[in-house]
Each structure stands twice: as C-alpha cells, then as structure tokens.
Amino acid sequence: MGYMMRPTKRLIALGLASVLLAACGHKDKDAPLAFVPADTPYVFANLDKLDDDAYEAMVTQANNELPGQVAQMKSVAQDLETKGNVEGARLLRAFAAEFDGKTAEATLKNLGLDVKTGSAFYGLGLSPVARVALADTAAWDAFVGRLETAYGKKLDTADAGGQAYRHVTLGDTGVQLIIATVGKQAVVSLLPADAAQPTIRQALGADRPEKNLQDDGRLADLAKDKGYKNYAVGQVDLVRLLPLVASGKDPLFSTFLKHQSAKTGEPIPPLPASCVPEASRVAARVPSISFGYTRLDMHHQEQRVDVALADDVTKAFSGLKVELPGLGQEAKGPFDVSIALPVEQIRTFFTAQADAVAAKPFTCPAFTNLNDSFAKLGSTMQQAAIPPFGDIRGVRIVLDSFKPAAAGQQMPAITGRVLLATRNPAGLLAMGQAMLGGDFKVAGDGKPSALPQNITAMLGMPGWAAMNGQAIVVGVGEGEDGRLDELLMGSVGDAGRVSRFHLNGDMYRAWVDVMADKAQSFASNMAEAAGADGAPDDQQAQAAAAERSKAQFEAMKAQAARIVDVSGEAHVDDKGLVMSGAVEYK
C-alpha cells in the first residue's frame, strides 16, 4: 500500500492543477511539454494519449475514491475556518462541491477538462505551473466563475504579452494565484505577487522557454529506461531543485523568506557562499526521484518509483545478497512482508558517511542540522554492533488470520509467524529467554518447540518456536507449529533485494472494517457529547470532524471491496533504489 500512488488525489488536483492523464508525446508545438523549460526542477506530465482501457481504469478508481476525498477536503476547509482563514475555507468548499455526489466523468465535463489529450505540472524555477487541455473552454470559464462567487469577489484581470489572465493575491502570503485560458489549455500557477512581466509571460506561455522539455526528450528517455508507460511520468531533479532553494534567489522562495521575516520581525540573515555547493553536495547523494505507471487497466494498477543514488551507495548494496529466508521468493501470505536488515553492512556504510560529515561539516544554515544527525547516526551504528543486534540480517512477518476483537476484548485474534534472520540464532534465543522469562529449549534442527505457559498465557493462544543455523521463527495460533519449517526453508534474498510485500483483499477488508467501526463508534460518541448540556464550544466542530472521518472510512470500504491483492517489492540496482507496487482488482 505504501508504494501505491493514489489516482483520485491526483484527479482532484487536476481540477485546478490537472497534471495526470493525457498526451503530449508527439511534436505538437502547442503540446503542454512544449511549454516546460528543459531545466525544470520537477515535472509530472503525459507523453502519449491515454488509451480507452487506461482511461476507464483511472476513472473507475477515481469514482471509488471521490467520496473519501471530498470528505477530506471538507475537513481541511473546517480547519481553515477554525484558524481564521475564512476565504480559503470558502474556496475549498466550493472546490469540494464540484466533486460532491458526482462521478469523475461528470466532474471533468463540468470543469471542461480533456484529460485524455494532454497535461503537465512543472516548476518554473520553484513556482508551480499546471497546463491541461480543455474540451470546453466555456465550461472552464464557468468553473472559475463559481470559484469567484465562493471567494466573494471577482478576481483581478490583467494582460501579459497579449494574453489575458485573472489573478488574486492569497492573503498576506505575498503569493498570487494566476488562472488563464490559453488557446485550448487551462493554465494555473502560483507566482510571487510582485512577479515581473517576463515571468508571468513565460508561466502563461506567451513567451516560450529557450529549450523545452519536449524537444529535450529527457522525460521520454526516462520512461523508456525505467519501463514507465507514457500515461503519466514524473521526475524531481534534486540536482536542480536543492541549489535553487539554498541560493535564496528563486523569486518564489525569496518571497517566502521575506514574508516569514515580516511576520517574525527578524531580518533575513545573509546566506553563506557555502550554501549552493553544499546543496549540490547533498543532491549528489540522491540526484533524482522518478515515478510512473508500468501497467494500467481495469484489473491492474502497477507503479514504479526510482530513487537515483550515488555510486558508493549502489556499490555497497546492489550486489549484497542478504541471507533472509523468504526474501528471495514471491510473498504469498494473506499479509506477508520481508525486510532486509543487514546490520553489519548497514553499520559499515553509515559509519563511513558519519565520518565523512564529521571530517567536513556543513556550514550552510539549511544543512547544519545534518551535522548533529550524522553524529548521532555514527553513535547509533556503534551501538548496533553489540550482539545479538549486530548479527541480525532481516525480518519476515506473516499473518495467516485476523479477526476483530470480540465484545469485551481489547485485542484482535491474530495467528501468524515472525522470523528473524541472524548469524547467531542461539544468542538471539538467549536474549529472548532473558527478556520474556521461561527456561525453554529450542533445538537447532528446525523442529518446533512449544513456548512455555507464561508466554502462551500472555498471548492467549498456543505458540511455538523453531531454529536452524540462520534464523529463529515464532508462530502463534492453532496449527502454526506445522508452518514454521516453511519460513525457515524459504529462499534467501537475491542480490540487491531490500523487501517484498503482499496483502490479500480479505485481510485488507478486515482491517478497513475494524477502522470503519472505530470511526463509527467515535463519531457516535462525539455527536452525543456535542449535544450534552455544557459541552465545550469546539465540541460541535470535533463531532463534525469525526463524522467526516467516518465518511472517509466508508469510502475506503467501498474501494476495498474491489481489491484482490496488493503487492510490492524494493531492490537496489546499479543506478539506485527501485520500488514497485501493484494492485489487482476484481
């Protein structure tokens, strides 16, 4: 689940900054990518037209998620109003109303968006710009009009290079929201309130960048190299992004600093000359992050995230074969997760990193906290060498069943197994005996031994332990003694493998049901408390928030009903960390 990109969140963002689904891979001079500077520090765009199957899959998923997302927007709007941002609350509620009770198809039609044709979200420096193709410019203008009504007044109008636009300064932030209809595209951007005309003209597209991302081909090459589909490809270029922040000269970031200074009454301290080279030093460790779909249809949604890493990082871990049983095979249990923790190699690597920072500490204020962080990391790594922790290689957790807590019980009924891979199983066992009590014996032949009564009484169910030369496994619940050998004999991690994960739909639905029931109970209790005499003034707001939380979990239950499996894996190759995730739907 952690690997999954949430399509509805992006679809909602498409309402104003629609960035996901469509096409601009051909050499159309007016395609969204043709307006993106080649040196943009971040971009999320489409390289090809979304085919019908992928479009239907995205819309179906969006329809399932919309109720929960609308509830979340209403909750945020309530928080904004509580904090005194009445205008922001009105705007967000108006935006939520565009989705409330509607299908994704109807919403897109009302907004006038053509998400199958082309869109891009990118940085003009640090300033965000969104461009999305329009199917109906009149519908888009009507939507902007509805936002103006919610805001309480018409937005200001202006002209840049013959291109009309609307704009409004957002409170006392010093930042302005710019909205325009440019040909058959909607353009939305956040720029400094005092942005110069050339910046506004480029954001709108009245002036084109000297080199654009479409002609540069960087995003297309990235998709081909990583196996991303052309539907939606994104990249955050930290080599470009961090120096922009560290220099303090980017117009948007400079505006932010000025307004922070005005609020606190403290002057902006001059940035040392070391900031930019130190930002580049940090970025060199993690040069970029990219992501995209690798499969998208009605029954499958698969994504991949690539984190580029410095050569010394990849060399340290890409060829490392962690001896964690089960890490080298596909996870299949109802809930099944394997995580490599090669403490010895991790300690060696991070000790070297800590030593490097100690030898050349950071002096730029933005990075000086890294000095303490790495000093503490170095100390922690030394402690990690103490047996038996220094011998650990990884952990695998398998849950075979999950039943919600019965009436009068605090804990759910769970059966499953936990395996700890280690170079010293006997030492780990001895520590466990000392911590839990109970003088019990576990042979090193992989055969299960019953846990002592003081432990099983605490668990409320029978339990067993087994051990061989590379791991200890503990199982709790009826029948788990017959499943311990399966974990002990699992294939060890292949080179570079970091983790594997699997969750089936039944287990996921059981978890969601428990959370939804708790949300229901909490909402009922809050509603009752809010109606009581002498209830605090904020009790009603808390009750409303609880009710929205309940609505979100109800939406999650509807989504969960479609899920067959969720799975994922992570590994380090010669370029960096690769994380892949997949959801199979009914």
VEXVEX-632964 format. One record per residue (C-alpha): x, y, z. Coordinates in steps of 0.5 Angstrom, whole numbers. Each point is the difference from the previous one (the first is absolute). Example, Ala and Ser with C-alpha at 12.3 -4.5 7.8 and 13.67 -1.06 7.14 Angstrom:
<atoms>
<x: 25 | y: -9 | z: 16>
<x: 2 | y: 7 | z: -2>
</atoms>
This chain:
<atoms>
<x: 0 | y: 0 | z: 0>
<x: 6 | y: 5 | z: 2>
<x: 2 | y: -1 | z: -8>
<x: -7 | y: 2 | z: -3>
<x: -1 | y: 7 | z: -3>
<x: -7 | y: 2 | z: 2>
<x: -3 | y: 2 | z: -7>
<x: -6 | y: 3 | z: 3>
<x: 4 | y: 5 | z: 4>
<x: 3 | y: 2 | z: -7>
<x: -6 | y: 0 | z: -3>
<x: -3 | y: 5 | z: 5>
<x: 7 | y: 4 | z: -1>
<x: -2 | y: 0 | z: -8>
<x: -6 | y: 5 | z: 2>
<x: 5 | y: 6 | z: 1>
<x: 7 | y: -3 | z: -2>
<x: -2 | y: -6 | z: -4>
<x: 6 | y: -4 | z: -2>
<x: -1 | y: -7 | z: -1>
<x: -3 | y: -4 | z: -6>
<x: 1 | y: 2 | z: -7>
<x: 4 | y: 1 | z: -6>
<x: 6 | y: 5 | z: -2>
<x: 5 | y: -5 | z: -3>
<x: -1 | y: 2 | z: -7>
<x: 4 | y: 6 | z: -3>
<x: -6 | y: 5 | z: 1>
<x: 2 | y: 7 | z: 1>
<x: -5 | y: 1 | z: 5>
<x: 0 | y: -6 | z: 4>
<x: 1 | y: 1 | z: 8>
<x: 7 | y: -3 | z: 0>
<x: 2 | y: 6 | z: -6>
<x: -1 | y: 5 | z: 6>
<x: 4 | y: -4 | z: 5>
<x: 7 | y: 3 | z: 1>
<x: 5 | y: -5 | z: -1>
<x: 4 | y: 1 | z: 6>
<x: -7 | y: 0 | z: 5>
<x: 2 | y: -3 | z: 6>
<x: -7 | y: -4 | z: 1>
<x: -5 | y: -3 | z: -5>
<x: -5 | y: -4 | z: -1>
<x: -3 | y: -1 | z: -7>
<x: -3 | y: -4 | z: -5>
<x: 4 | y: -3 | z: -6>
<x: -6 | y: -3 | z: -4>
<x: -7 | y: 0 | z: -1>
<x: -4 | y: -4 | z: 6>
<x: -3 | y: -6 | z: -4>
<x: -7 | y: -2 | z: 2>
<x: 2 | y: -6 | z: 4>
<x: 4 | y: 4 | z: 5>
<x: -5 | y: 6 | z: 0>
<x: -5 | y: -5 | z: 2>
<x: 4 | y: -3 | z: 6>
<x: 2 | y: 7 | z: 2>
<x: -7 | y: 3 | z: 0>
<x: -3 | y: -6 | z: 4>
<x: 5 | y: 0 | z: 5>
<x: -1 | y: 8 | z: 1>
<x: -7 | y: -2 | z: 1>
<x: 1 | y: -4 | z: 5>
<x: 5 | y: 4 | z: 4>
<x: -4 | y: 7 | z: -1>
<x: -5 | y: 0 | z: 6>
<x: 6 | y: -1 | z: 5>
<x: 4 | y: 5 | z: -4>
<x: -6 | y: 5 | z: 1>
<x: -1 | y: -1 | z: 7>
<x: 8 | y: 1 | z: 1>
<x: -1 | y: 7 | z: -4>
<x: -6 | y: 2 | z: 5>
<x: 4 | y: -2 | z: 6>
<x: 6 | y: 4 | z: -2>
<x: -5 | y: 6 | z: -2>
<x: -3 | y: 0 | z: 7>
<x: 7 | y: 0 | z: 3>
<x: 2 | y: 6 | z: -4>
<x: -6 | y: 4 | z: 2>
<x: 1 | y: -2 | z: 7>
<x: 7 | y: 3 | z: -1>
<x: -3 | y: 6 | z: -3>
<x: 1 | y: -1 | z: -7>
<x: -7 | y: 1 | z: -2>
<x: 2 | y: 2 | z: -7>
<x: 4 | y: -6 | z: -1>
<x: -6 | y: -5 | z: 3>
<x: -5 | y: 3 | z: -5>
<x: 4 | y: -1 | z: -6>
<x: 2 | y: -7 | z: 3>
<x: -7 | y: -2 | z: 1>
<x: -2 | y: 3 | z: -7>
<x: 5 | y: -5 | z: -3>
<x: -2 | y: -6 | z: 4>
<x: -7 | y: 2 | z: -3>
<x: 2 | y: -1 | z: -7>
<x: 1 | y: -8 | z: 2>
<x: -5 | y: -1 | z: 6>
<x: -5 | y: -5 | z: -3>
<x: 3 | y: 0 | z: -7>
<x: 3 | y: -5 | z: -4>
<x: 7 | y: 1 | z: -2>
<x: -3 | y: 1 | z: -7>
<x: -5 | y: 5 | z: 1>
<x: 5 | y: 4 | z: 4>
<x: 5 | y: 0 | z: -5>
<x: -5 | y: 2 | z: -5>
<x: -3 | y: 6 | z: 5>
<x: 8 | y: 2 | z: 0>
<x: 0 | y: 0 | z: -7>
<x: 7 | y: -4 | z: 0>
<x: 2 | y: -5 | z: -5>
<x: 5 | y: -5 | z: 4>
<x: 1 | y: -4 | z: -6>
<x: 3 | y: 5 | z: -4>
<x: 6 | y: 3 | z: 4>
<x: 2 | y: 3 | z: 6>
<x: 7 | y: 2 | z: 4>
<x: 1 | y: 2 | z: 7>
<x: 7 | y: 3 | z: 1>
<x: 5 | y: 5 | z: 3>
<x: 1 | y: 7 | z: -3>
<x: 6 | y: 0 | z: 5>
<x: -3 | y: -2 | z: 6>
<x: -7 | y: 3 | z: -2>
<x: -5 | y: -5 | z: -2>
<x: -4 | y: 0 | z: -6>
<x: -5 | y: -4 | z: -3>
<x: -3 | y: -1 | z: -7>
<x: -5 | y: -4 | z: -2>
<x: -4 | y: -1 | z: -7>
<x: -7 | y: 2 | z: 0>
<x: -6 | y: -3 | z: -3>
<x: -5 | y: 6 | z: 1>
<x: 3 | y: 7 | z: 2>
<x: -7 | y: 3 | z: 2>
<x: 0 | y: -6 | z: 5>
<x: 7 | y: 2 | z: 3>
<x: -2 | y: 7 | z: 0>
<x: -7 | y: -1 | z: 3>
<x: 4 | y: -4 | z: 6>
<x: 5 | y: 6 | z: 1>
<x: -6 | y: 4 | z: 1>
<x: -3 | y: -5 | z: 5>
<x: 6 | y: 1 | z: 4>
<x: 0 | y: 7 | z: -1>
<x: -7 | y: 0 | z: 3>
<x: 3 | y: -4 | z: 6>
<x: 5 | y: 5 | z: 1>
<x: -5 | y: 5 | z: 1>
<x: 3 | y: 5 | z: -6>
<x: 3 | y: 0 | z: -7>
<x: 7 | y: -2 | z: -1>
<x: 4 | y: 6 | z: -3>
<x: 2 | y: 0 | z: -7>
<x: 6 | y: 1 | z: -4>
<x: 4 | y: -1 | z: -6>
<x: 7 | y: -3 | z: -2>
<x: 2 | y: 1 | z: -7>
<x: -7 | y: 0 | z: -3>
<x: -2 | y: -6 | z: 5>
<x: -6 | y: 2 | z: 5>
<x: 0 | y: -3 | z: 7>
<x: -3 | y: 0 | z: 6>
<x: 4 | y: 0 | z: 7>
<x: -1 | y: 1 | z: 7>
<x: 5 | y: 1 | z: 6>
<x: -1 | y: -5 | z: 5>
<x: -1 | y: 3 | z: 7>
<x: 7 | y: 3 | z: 3>
<x: 4 | y: -5 | z: -3>
<x: 3 | y: 4 | z: -6>
<x: -2 | y: -5 | z: -5>
<x: -5 | y: 1 | z: -6>
<x: -5 | y: -6 | z: -3>
<x: 0 | y: 1 | z: -7>
<x: -5 | y: -3 | z: -5>
<x: -1 | y: 1 | z: -7>
<x: -3 | y: -4 | z: -6>
<x: 6 | y: 0 | z: -5>
<x: -3 | y: -3 | z: -7>
<x: -3 | y: -7 | z: 2>
<x: 4 | y: 0 | z: 6>
<x: -1 | y: 2 | z: 7>
<x: 6 | y: 3 | z: 4>
<x: 0 | y: 0 | z: 7>
<x: 6 | y: 3 | z: 4>
<x: 3 | y: 3 | z: 7>
<x: 5 | y: 5 | z: -1>
<x: 2 | y: 6 | z: 4>
<x: -5 | y: 6 | z: 1>
<x: 6 | y: 4 | z: -3>
<x: 2 | y: -4 | z: -6>
<x: 3 | y: 3 | z: -5>
<x: -4 | y: 0 | z: -7>
<x: 5 | y: -5 | z: -3>
<x: -1 | y: -5 | z: 5>
<x: -8 | y: 1 | z: -1>
<x: 1 | y: -1 | z: -7>
<x: 4 | y: -6 | z: 0>
<x: -5 | y: -3 | z: 5>
<x: -6 | y: 1 | z: -5>
<x: 4 | y: -2 | z: -6>
<x: 0 | y: 7 | z: -3>
<x: 8 | y: -1 | z: 0>
<x: 3 | y: -7 | z: -2>
<x: 6 | y: -3 | z: 4>
<x: 6 | y: 1 | z: -4>
<x: 1 | y: -8 | z: 1>
<x: -7 | y: -4 | z: 1>
<x: 0 | y: -7 | z: 3>
<x: -4 | y: -3 | z: -6>
<x: 6 | y: 2 | z: -4>
<x: 5 | y: -2 | z: 5>
<x: -3 | y: -7 | z: 1>
<x: 2 | y: -1 | z: 7>
<x: -7 | y: -3 | z: 2>
<x: -1 | y: -4 | z: -6>
<x: 7 | y: -3 | z: 1>
<x: -1 | y: -1 | z: 8>
<x: -7 | y: -4 | z: -2>
<x: 4 | y: -5 | z: -5>
<x: 6 | y: -1 | z: 5>
<x: -5 | y: -2 | z: 6>
<x: -6 | y: -3 | z: -4>
<x: -5 | y: 5 | z: 2>
<x: -6 | y: 1 | z: -4>
<x: -1 | y: 6 | z: -4>
<x: -6 | y: 2 | z: 4>
<x: 3 | y: 4 | z: 6>
<x: 7 | y: 0 | z: 1>
<x: 3 | y: 5 | z: 6>
<x: 7 | y: 2 | z: 2>
<x: 3 | y: 4 | z: 6>
<x: 7 | y: 2 | z: -2>
<x: 3 | y: 2 | z: 6>
<x: 7 | y: 2 | z: -3>
<x: -4 | y: 6 | z: -3>
<x: -5 | y: 1 | z: 6>
<x: 4 | y: 0 | z: 6>
<x: 5 | y: 5 | z: -2>
<x: -6 | y: 5 | z: -2>
<x: -2 | y: -1 | z: 7>
<x: 7 | y: 1 | z: 3>
<x: 1 | y: 6 | z: -4>
<x: -6 | y: 4 | z: 3>
<x: 0 | y: 3 | z: -7>
<x: -6 | y: -3 | z: -3>
<x: -6 | y: 5 | z: 0>
<x: -5 | y: -4 | z: 3>
<x: 5 | y: -3 | z: 5>
<x: 2 | y: 7 | z: 1>
<x: -7 | y: 3 | z: 1>
<x: -1 | y: -6 | z: 6>
<x: 6 | y: 3 | z: 3>
<x: -2 | y: 7 | z: 0>
<x: -7 | y: -1 | z: 3>
<x: 3 | y: -5 | z: 5>
<x: 5 | y: 6 | z: 2>
<x: -6 | y: 5 | z: 0>
<x: -4 | y: -5 | z: 5>
<x: 5 | y: -1 | z: 5>
<x: 3 | y: 7 | z: 0>
<x: 7 | y: -3 | z: -1>
<x: 5 | y: 1 | z: -6>
<x: 1 | y: -5 | z: -5>
<x: 8 | y: -2 | z: 1>
<x: 4 | y: 0 | z: -6>
<x: 1 | y: -7 | z: -3>
<x: 8 | y: -2 | z: 1>
<x: 3 | y: -1 | z: -7>
<x: 1 | y: -8 | z: 2>
<x: -8 | y: -1 | z: -1>
<x: 0 | y: -1 | z: -7>
<x: 6 | y: -5 | z: 0>
<x: -3 | y: -4 | z: 6>
<x: -7 | y: 0 | z: -3>
<x: 4 | y: -3 | z: -6>
<x: 4 | y: -5 | z: 4>
<x: -7 | y: -2 | z: 4>
<x: -3 | y: -1 | z: -7>
<x: 6 | y: -4 | z: -3>
<x: -2 | y: -6 | z: 5>
<x: -7 | y: 0 | z: -2>
<x: 0 | y: 3 | z: -7>
<x: -8 | y: -1 | z: -2>
<x: -6 | y: -4 | z: 1>
<x: -5 | y: -2 | z: -6>
<x: -6 | y: -4 | z: 0>
<x: -5 | y: -2 | z: -5>
<x: -5 | y: -6 | z: -1>
<x: 2 | y: -6 | z: -3>
<x: -7 | y: -3 | z: -1>
<x: -7 | y: 2 | z: 0>
<x: -6 | y: -3 | z: -2>
<x: -7 | y: -2 | z: 3>
<x: 3 | y: -5 | z: 5>
<x: 7 | y: 2 | z: 1>
<x: 4 | y: 6 | z: 2>
<x: 7 | y: 0 | z: 0>
<x: 5 | y: 5 | z: 2>
<x: 8 | y: 1 | z: 1>
<x: 4 | y: 5 | z: 4>
<x: 7 | y: 1 | z: -2>
<x: 5 | y: 4 | z: 5>
<x: 7 | y: 1 | z: -3>
<x: 5 | y: -1 | z: 5>
<x: 8 | y: 2 | z: 0>
<x: 4 | y: -5 | z: -3>
<x: 3 | y: -2 | z: 7>
<x: -7 | y: -2 | z: 3>
<x: -2 | y: -4 | z: -6>
<x: 7 | y: -4 | z: 0>
<x: -1 | y: -1 | z: 8>
<x: -7 | y: -3 | z: -1>
<x: -1 | y: -2 | z: -7>
<x: 4 | y: -7 | z: 0>
<x: -2 | y: -1 | z: 7>
<x: -4 | y: -7 | z: 1>
<x: -3 | y: 0 | z: 7>
<x: -1 | y: -6 | z: 3>
<x: -7 | y: 1 | z: 2>
<x: -4 | y: -7 | z: -1>
<x: -6 | y: 2 | z: -5>
<x: 3 | y: 7 | z: -3>
<x: 2 | y: -4 | z: -6>
<x: -8 | y: -2 | z: -2>
<x: -6 | y: 3 | z: -1>
<x: -4 | y: 2 | z: 6>
<x: -7 | y: -4 | z: 0>
<x: -3 | y: 0 | z: 7>
<x: -6 | y: 4 | z: 2>
<x: 5 | y: 5 | z: 3>
<x: 7 | y: -1 | z: -2>
<x: 6 | y: 4 | z: 1>
<x: 7 | y: -1 | z: 0>
<x: 5 | y: 6 | z: 1>
<x: 8 | y: -1 | z: -1>
<x: 4 | y: 3 | z: 6>
<x: 7 | y: -2 | z: -1>
<x: 2 | y: 4 | z: 6>
<x: 8 | y: -2 | z: -1>
<x: 0 | y: 3 | z: -7>
<x: -5 | y: 6 | z: 2>
<x: 4 | y: 2 | z: 6>
<x: 7 | y: 0 | z: -4>
<x: -3 | y: 4 | z: -5>
<x: -4 | y: 5 | z: 4>
<x: 6 | y: 1 | z: 5>
<x: 4 | y: 2 | z: -6>
<x: -5 | y: 5 | z: -2>
<x: 0 | y: 3 | z: 7>
<x: 8 | y: 0 | z: 0>
<x: -1 | y: 4 | z: -7>
<x: -4 | y: 5 | z: 3>
<x: 4 | y: 1 | z: 6>
<x: 6 | y: 1 | z: -4>
<x: -3 | y: 5 | z: -4>
<x: -6 | y: 3 | z: 4>
<x: -6 | y: 4 | z: -4>
<x: 0 | y: 8 | z: 2>
<x: -6 | y: 2 | z: -4>
<x: -6 | y: 1 | z: 5>
<x: -4 | y: -4 | z: -4>
<x: 4 | y: -6 | z: 1>
<x: 4 | y: 1 | z: 6>
<x: -5 | y: -5 | z: 4>
<x: 3 | y: -5 | z: -4>
<x: 6 | y: 0 | z: 4>
<x: -4 | y: -2 | z: 6>
<x: -4 | y: -5 | z: -4>
<x: 6 | y: -4 | z: -2>
<x: 4 | y: 1 | z: 6>
<x: -6 | y: -4 | z: 4>
<x: 0 | y: -5 | z: -6>
<x: 7 | y: -1 | z: 1>
<x: -1 | y: -2 | z: 7>
<x: -6 | y: -4 | z: -1>
<x: 4 | y: -4 | z: -5>
<x: 5 | y: -2 | z: 5>
<x: -5 | y: -2 | z: 5>
<x: -3 | y: -4 | z: -6>
<x: 6 | y: -4 | z: 0>
<x: -2 | y: -3 | z: 7>
<x: -2 | y: -7 | z: 0>
<x: -5 | y: -3 | z: -2>
<x: -3 | y: 6 | z: -4>
<x: 7 | y: 1 | z: -4>
<x: -2 | y: -7 | z: -2>
<x: -7 | y: 1 | z: -3>
<x: -1 | y: -1 | z: -7>
<x: -7 | y: 1 | z: -1>
<x: -7 | y: -1 | z: 2>
<x: -6 | y: -3 | z: -3>
<x: -7 | y: 0 | z: 3>
<x: -6 | y: -4 | z: -3>
<x: -7 | y: 1 | z: 3>
<x: -5 | y: -6 | z: -2>
<x: -6 | y: 2 | z: 3>
<x: -3 | y: 7 | z: 3>
<x: -7 | y: 0 | z: 4>
<x: -2 | y: 6 | z: 3>
<x: 0 | y: 1 | z: 8>
<x: -7 | y: -3 | z: 2>
<x: -4 | y: 3 | z: 5>
<x: 3 | y: 2 | z: 7>
<x: 7 | y: -2 | z: -3>
<x: 6 | y: 5 | z: -2>
<x: 4 | y: -3 | z: -5>
<x: -2 | y: -4 | z: -6>
<x: 1 | y: -7 | z: -1>
<x: 6 | y: -1 | z: -5>
<x: 4 | y: -6 | z: -2>
<x: 7 | y: 0 | z: -4>
<x: 7 | y: 0 | z: 1>
<x: 6 | y: 4 | z: 1>
<x: 7 | y: -2 | z: -3>
<x: 7 | y: 4 | z: 2>
<x: 6 | y: -2 | z: -4>
<x: 6 | y: 0 | z: 4>
<x: 7 | y: -2 | z: -1>
<x: 0 | y: -2 | z: 8>
<x: -7 | y: -3 | z: 1>
<x: 2 | y: -3 | z: 7>
<x: 2 | y: 7 | z: 2>
<x: -7 | y: 3 | z: -2>
<x: -3 | y: -6 | z: 3>
<x: 3 | y: 1 | z: 7>
<x: -2 | y: 7 | z: 0>
<x: -7 | y: -1 | z: -1>
<x: 0 | y: -5 | z: 5>
<x: 3 | y: 5 | z: 5>
<x: -5 | y: 5 | z: -2>
<x: -6 | y: -4 | z: 0>
<x: 2 | y: -5 | z: 5>
<x: -1 | y: -7 | z: 0>
<x: 5 | y: -5 | z: -1>
<x: -2 | y: -4 | z: -6>
<x: 5 | y: -3 | z: -5>
<x: -1 | y: 0 | z: -8>
<x: 5 | y: -5 | z: -4>
<x: 4 | y: 3 | z: -6>
<x: -4 | y: -5 | z: -5>
<x: -6 | y: 4 | z: -2>
<x: -5 | y: -4 | z: 4>
<x: -5 | y: 4 | z: 4>
<x: 0 | y: 0 | z: 8>
<x: -6 | y: 2 | z: 4>
<x: 1 | y: 7 | z: 3>
<x: 0 | y: 0 | z: 8>
<x: -7 | y: 1 | z: 3>
<x: 2 | y: 7 | z: 3>
<x: 0 | y: 3 | z: -7>
<x: -6 | y: -4 | z: -3>
<x: -4 | y: 2 | z: 6>
<x: 2 | y: 7 | z: -2>
<x: -1 | y: -1 | z: -8>
<x: -7 | y: -3 | z: 2>
<x: 2 | y: -6 | z: -5>
<x: 5 | y: -5 | z: -1>
<x: 7 | y: 1 | z: -3>
<x: 6 | y: -3 | z: -3>
<x: 7 | y: 2 | z: -2>
<x: 5 | y: -4 | z: -4>
<x: 7 | y: 2 | z: -2>
<x: 5 | y: -2 | z: -5>
<x: 7 | y: 3 | z: -2>
<x: -2 | y: 6 | z: -3>
<x: -7 | y: 2 | z: 3>
<x: -5 | y: 0 | z: 6>
<x: -7 | y: -1 | z: -1>
<x: -6 | y: 1 | z: 5>
<x: -7 | y: -2 | z: -2>
<x: -6 | y: 2 | z: 4>
<x: -7 | y: -3 | z: -1>
<x: -3 | y: -7 | z: -1>
<x: 3 | y: -4 | z: -6>
<x: 6 | y: 5 | z: 0>
<x: 5 | y: -6 | z: 2>
<x: -1 | y: -3 | z: -7>
<x: 2 | y: 6 | z: -3>
<x: 7 | y: 2 | z: 3>
<x: 4 | y: -4 | z: -5>
<x: -3 | y: 3 | z: -6>
<x: 3 | y: 7 | z: 2>
<x: 7 | y: -3 | z: 3>
<x: 1 | y: -3 | z: -7>
<x: -2 | y: 6 | z: -4>
<x: 5 | y: 2 | z: -6>
<x: 5 | y: 6 | z: 3>
<x: 0 | y: 6 | z: -3>
<x: 2 | y: 1 | z: -7>
<x: 6 | y: 6 | z: -2>
<x: -3 | y: 7 | z: 2>
<x: -6 | y: -3 | z: 3>
<x: -3 | y: 5 | z: 5>
<x: -7 | y: -2 | z: 1>
<x: -6 | y: -4 | z: -2>
<x: -7 | y: 1 | z: 2>
<x: -7 | y: -3 | z: -1>
<x: -7 | y: 1 | z: 3>
<x: -7 | y: -3 | z: -3>
<x: -6 | y: 3 | z: -1>
<x: -3 | y: -4 | z: 6>
<x: 5 | y: 2 | z: 5>
<x: 0 | y: 8 | z: -2>
<x: -8 | y: 0 | z: 0>
<x: 0 | y: -3 | z: 7>
<x: 5 | y: 6 | z: 2>
<x: -4 | y: 5 | z: -3>
<x: -7 | y: -3 | z: 3>
<x: 4 | y: 1 | z: 7>
<x: 2 | y: 7 | z: -1>
<x: -7 | y: 2 | z: -3>
<x: -3 | y: -3 | z: 6>
<x: 4 | y: 4 | z: 5>
<x: -1 | y: 6 | z: -4>
<x: -8 | y: -1 | z: 0>
<x: 1 | y: -1 | z: 8>
<x: 4 | y: 6 | z: 0>
<x: -5 | y: 4 | z: -4>
<x: -6 | y: -2 | z: 4>
<x: 3 | y: 2 | z: 7>
<x: 3 | y: 6 | z: -3>
<x: -7 | y: 2 | z: -2>
<x: -3 | y: -2 | z: 7>
<x: 5 | y: 4 | z: 3>
<x: -2 | y: 6 | z: -4>
<x: -7 | y: 0 | z: 2>
<x: 1 | y: 0 | z: 7>
<x: -1 | y: 6 | z: 4>
<x: 6 | y: 4 | z: 2>
<x: 4 | y: -3 | z: -6>
<x: 6 | y: 4 | z: -2>
<x: 0 | y: 5 | z: -5>
<x: 4 | y: -4 | z: -5>
<x: -4 | y: -7 | z: 1>
<x: -4 | y: 1 | z: -6>
<x: 6 | y: 1 | z: -4>
<x: 3 | y: -6 | z: 3>
<x: -6 | y: -4 | z: -2>
<x: -1 | y: 2 | z: -7>
<x: 8 | y: -2 | z: -1>
<x: -2 | y: -7 | z: 3>
<x: -6 | y: 0 | z: -5>
<x: 5 | y: 1 | z: -6>
<x: 5 | y: -5 | z: 3>
<x: -6 | y: -5 | z: 0>
<x: -2 | y: 2 | z: -7>
<x: 7 | y: -1 | z: -3>
<x: 1 | y: -7 | z: 3>
<x: -7 | y: -2 | z: -3>
<x: 3 | y: 2 | z: -7>
<x: 6 | y: -4 | z: 2>
<x: -4 | y: -6 | z: 1>
<x: -3 | y: 1 | z: -7>
<x: 7 | y: 0 | z: -3>
<x: 2 | y: -6 | z: 4>
<x: -6 | y: -4 | z: -3>
<x: 4 | y: 0 | z: -7>
<x: 7 | y: -2 | z: 3>
<x: 2 | y: -7 | z: -2>
<x: 7 | y: 1 | z: 2>
<x: 5 | y: 6 | z: 2>
<x: 8 | y: -2 | z: -1>
<x: 6 | y: 4 | z: -1>
<x: 8 | y: -1 | z: 1>
<x: 6 | y: 4 | z: 0>
<x: 7 | y: -1 | z: -2>
<x: 7 | y: 4 | z: -1>
<x: 3 | y: -1 | z: -7>
<x: 6 | y: 4 | z: -3>
<x: -4 | y: 6 | z: -1>
<x: -4 | y: 1 | z: 6>
<x: -6 | y: -3 | z: 4>
<x: -6 | y: -3 | z: -3>
<x: -6 | y: 0 | z: 3>
<x: -6 | y: -4 | z: -4>
<x: -7 | y: -1 | z: 2>
<x: -6 | y: -3 | z: -3>
<x: -8 | y: 0 | z: 2>
<x: -4 | y: -6 | z: -3>
<x: -8 | y: 2 | z: -1>
<x: -6 | y: -5 | z: 0>
</atoms>
